[in-house]
Amino acid sequence: LWTLAQGSANPKHNPIAGMLQKELEITPQQGKKIIYQREQIRTVCENLKECLQLLAKLRSLCIQKTRIFHDRMKKCQEILTAKQVVKLIRWVNENTEVLDSVCPGWGAEQIRSRKAS
């Protein structure tokens, strides 16, 4: 059936499709359905390719952000004590509004989790 939906319905352009249409007695209505189905599958494949590209970009961004975070945390740990690092992390998590107002784009950097009520 895949060959029936390839290009032109003209048997001279696609001899296998012509033979199958004749042998299987494919009606014009069935031919249209086959072509429609082919277009639907093509659209899904294009969407999947786009999703895979977006996932690759997201993965790359996550790797970059993680590397930056670890670099910053390493610098903090070289300067601060362990207790001070914990206090800093807690302060950052509890004062996101302050950071949003002082550091434009801070909110975009945060992963927000839903707090249980």
Salt bridges, closest charged atoms under 4 A:
GLU39 OE2 - ARG42 NH1 3.03
GLU94 OE2 - ARG90 NH2 3.21
GLU109 OE1 - LYS65 NZ 2.78
